């Protein structure tokens, strides 16, 4: 992920590696110390750039101070899974974490379990919050992407992606579209209001994994 100023790049990886890179200086600003040695597959800046939220395969969610790299808080996410997907609202009131076997849960600002997210039957790979921070979208190996409301966890949209696993999802900055990338190498643009397919692009011959982006 990149911070709102465009000056810092957040990079996660194996062995508990999580670093903030200075884009202009082309070097590491500091490493984030989580105390974990497991893989970080999800790491994002909060919309205001003040916090970094990350999750890894040890099922923990970590919240860091983005200026100093200090660990503010950590809490246990869904048990007995690997966390592949995570998102949160802009006030950091709700956190959603999901992963293997479709197990997905929502947590409150204190890190306490809040609600179970129902609907997925296979591994959840990607998640993103809407620009207004009222909803979130998740994509999974059950060939679907689904839109839920933060807080109540109501499922507003259940979009079928044909016969292809969904590896990556992203909300457009204007909030009008959802972008998905799948195991067949196809990008699909969906209407975020009613879930209808707007367009599709064959971009690769194999899967589009966890990182895609949408321009304004």
Secondary structure by P-SEA (a helix, b strand, c coil): cccccccbbbbbbccbbbbbbccccccccbbbbccccccccbbbbcccccbbbbcccccbbbbbcccccccccccccccccccccccccccccbbbbbccccccccccccccccccccccccccccccccccccbbbbbccccbbbbbbcccccccbbbbccccccccccccccccbbbbbccccbbbbbcccccccccccccccccccccccccc
